[in-house]
Amino acid sequence: MKKKPANNTETLFFPELPESTLSAVKKRLIQSSHDITMNDPEGITYQHSVLCQVSLPYKNPGNSVRHWERKQGKATLRIEAGSLLNPTSNNYDEVGLPYGTKSRLILTHLNSEALKIGSAIIDVESSLTGFVKRLGLAAHGRDIRDIKDHLARLSTAIIRLGFVEGQHSMQVNTNIVRAMNLWFEKNEQQRVLWPSTIQLSDDYFNSLVKHAVPLDERALAALSHSPMGLDVYSWLAQRLHRVSTNKPQFITWMALNEQFGYNYERLRDFKSAFREILIMVHSQYHDAKFELDDQGMTLRNSPPPIGKKQFLVT
């Protein structure tokens, strides 16, 4: 492994986190930051560039909410909740919208497996187990059940992506998952719809091949307590290296709030939370260059968290 200069991440403090979780979260962030500083990545995962800009809900909106819309610039994302055929009742059961950190992380895993094997068909049953263990997402049976629920939500959701140009609009309708093979657990009390194999849709897979953004798996694990942290990290990873070296990009607080702060009623509360999120994200993405002031955020050209050479070697 290539050695890199050490940094000062041990001085970080995150006052917005609950006291009961502060120690574990801070320790994970510090350890990951040190590892990222000292060693090249061993695990690289991927997010679609569109989903680095417009995101899933942070919290569970409830099964009664059947669609979710986000806008960023000229792009509009609409996700519609789906349903799964229950082999026991032979009826379709409604499934809720994907949300939170687990749906985000599972999607990056599906992306990574498909790109790694060069196929839209993924053996989820074996590969997902190792992934959730590496990220520390599954410690108990309830966690496994939760992971399965999020996978079902992702597997059935319909995505509508639209772009507006003047008086004209273009819309693409697709599923992330085209087909799945389901089985039920034998324990009646742990019964969960669980795809053992998944086939990504052709539209999504072909688009992913062209527009995948590589991310450091260690950073995702360290930020796995925060859906906003995962979104901001992914956004900076796909955005900063595209900023002109001679022309920094300025983003107002209102625009940042529209993109990341939809669950905050007051702008000042979002500002406080966003500043703390940036501290955590910067601890995992050391080369990210940006400044915050009273007007907003200035983005400067920065190398991506996964360099081209690292990506090619891995």
N, C-alpha and C positions, 0 to 999 in steps of 0.2 A: 504493500500500500504506500502511496505517496504521502509523505508527511507535510503538513501545512502549519503555519504559525498558529500558536494558541491565541484564543481571544479572551475577553473579560466577561463572558456570559454569566459567570457565577454571581455577579453583582445584581442580576435582574431580580425584580420583585413585582408581583402581580396582585395589587390590592383589590381588584375587582372580583377575584375568585373567592368562593366561600371558604371560610377558615378550615372546614373539615377536609377540603380537597386541595388546599394550597400546597401542602408539603409534597404530596405525590405528584401533582402536576408540575410544580417547579423543579423537582428532582428529575422528572422525565425530560423536561425541556433543556435543562442544563447538560444532562448526559448526552442527549441527542446532539445538541449544539457542539459539544466537545468532539464527538465522533465525526460530525460533518466537517469540522475544522481540520481534524487530523487525518482523516481517511477518505479515500474515494468511495463512491457509493457501490454497494453490492447488490442492492435491490432498486430497480427503477420501475416506476409505475406511470400510468398515462391518464390524462383527461382530455376529452374533446375540447378543442379551442372555443367552441360556442358556449359550452358549459363552464368554461373559465370566466365567462363574461356575464351570463345570466344563470341564476342558480335555483336550486330546489328550496322548498320551505325549510326553515330552521327547526320548527317544532311540528308535531303531528297536528294537522288541521282538523282531524276527525274524519271518520268514514262518510259523514254526511256531505263533506266538501268534495266535490267530484272533479274540480279543475283548479288550476293554478296558473297565473299569468305573471310574467315579468317582462319589463322593457329595458333595453340598454341601447341608447343611440337610435339607430334606424331598425334595430332587430327587436322582434317580439317573440317570446317563448310562451307557449301554452302547453301544459301537461294535463292530460285527462286520465283519471283513474280507470282501471280496467276491471276485469273479472276472470276467474279461473273455473274450469270445469271440475267439479268435485266428483271423483270416481265412485264414491260411496253413495251419494244421493243422486248422481247423474244430473245435477243442477249446477248452474253457474253461480258461484259465490262472489259477491262484490269485494274487491280489494281496495284498500285506501291508497292515497297518493304517497310516493316516495318522499322521505324527508330526513333531516338530521344528518349526523356524522356517518352513521352506518350505511345509509343509502349512497352517500357520496363515496365512501371508501370501497364499497362493494362494486360500484360502477367502475372505479379506477382499476379494480382487480379484473373485471371482465374485459375491459379494454386491453390490459396488459397481457392477459392470457391469449387473447385473440391475435394480438400483434406478435407475440413471442412464437406461437406455433404457426402463424400465417394462415389461420383458418377461422371462419366465423363460428365453428362448432366447438364448444368448450365443455370439458369434463368438470363440471362445477363441484360434484360430490367430493372429489379427491383434492382438487387444487384450492378450493375455498377454505378448507380446514386449516391448511398450513398458513394461509394468508392471515386469517383472523387470529391465529395464535401468535404470529410474529408481531402483529399490531396490538396484541393484548386485549382483543375485543371479546373473547369468549372464555370466561373463567368458570361459568356455571351452566347448568342445563337451561336456565332461563335465558341466558345470553345467546345460546345456540338457537333457541326458539325465536328470539328477537331477530337474529341474523336472517333466519329463514323467512320471516315475515317481510323484512326489507327487500330480500331478493325477489319475493313474489310481487311486491309492489312495483319494483323496477321492471320485472319481466312482463307485466301486463299493461304498463302505462303507454298511452299514445302521445306522441310528441308532435306538435304543430309549430313550425318555425316560419315566421313571416318577415319580410323586408319591405319597407316603404321607400319609394323614390318618387318624389313629386306627387303626381296624381296616380301613380301606378304602384301596384303591390305584387309581390311574389310570395307564394306560400308552399311549403313542403310539409307533407304529412307522413309520418313514419313511426314505427316502433323501434325501440332499442333491440328488443328480442323478437325474432320471427317465429320460433318454435321452441318447445321445451318438453322434456320427458319427466313426468311426475310420479312420485310414489309417496305413500303414507307411512309414517312411523307405526310400529306395531303397538306401542303403548297408547291406549285410547285417550289417556289424559294429556298426552304430548302430541296429539295429532296436528300436523302442520303440513300444508302444501309445500313441497320442497323439490325444485327441479334438480335432477341428477345430471342432466345434460341440457345445455342451452345453445341455441343457434341465433346469433345476432342477425338482424335483418340486413339484406344486401346493401340497402341505401346507407344504413348507419355504418356498417363495416367499411365500405368503400370510402365514405367520408372520413372515418376515423384514420384510415391509412394515410390520407392526405393532410389531416389537420390534428394529429395527436400531439399533445404537449407533454414532454417527459418531466416527471416529478421525482423527488427523492423520497423513497419509501420511509426513511427514518424521520423525515420532517412530518409526513402524514401521521405517523404513529405518535409523534410528540404533540401534534395539534389535534389528536383524535377526540379530545373533550370539547372542541369548539367548532361548530359548523361554519361560523363566520371566519374563524381562523383558517380553516381549510379553503374557504372561498377566496379570501384575500391572498393567501399564499399562491393558489392556482392562478389567480388573476395577475399578480405581479410576475409570475413565472412566464406567462405567455405575452405579457405587455411590455415589460421594461426593455428587453433586448430589441424591440421594434421601435422604441423611441429614438428619434434622430439625435445623433451625437451633438449637433449644433443647435437643436431646437427642443428644449425640455417641454414637456406637456403639463399644463396646469388644469386641475380638476377642482371645481368648487365644492364646498361642503354640502350644498344642496344636491349636487349630482352624486356625490359619494353616498349621501343618505338615501337617495332613490335606489342606488344599486345595492347597498348592503344593509341599510338601516330601516327596512320596512316594518320591523316589529317595535320600533321606538316611536313614541308619540311626540317626544320633545327632541329638537335638534341637539340641544346641549347634552342630553343623555347619550345620544348616539356618538357625539364627538368624544366624550369621555371614554366610552367603550371602545371606539375605533382606535384611539391612541394606545390603549392597553393591548388591543389585538395586534397592532403594528409592532409593539415591542416583542411580543411572542413570535410573530412571523419573522421579524428581522433576526431573531436569535437562531432561526433555522435556515434563513436565506441571507447569509452575511454580505453578499455582494450587491444586494438590492440598494439602489441609491434613490432617495426621495427626501423631501422636506415637508413639514406641516407648519402652517401658520394660521392666523385668524380667518383668512380668506379661503383656504383649502389646502390642496396637496399638489406638490410639484414632482413629477416623475422625470428621472434622468436615465439616460442610456446605461444599462447594466448587463453584465453577462448573465445568462440564464442559470438556474441552480444546477442543471445538468448540462455540462458542456458537450459540444458535438463529439469530441474525441472520446469522452466517457460513454456517451450514448452508443457510439459505434463499437467500442470495445465490449460493452455489456451485451 
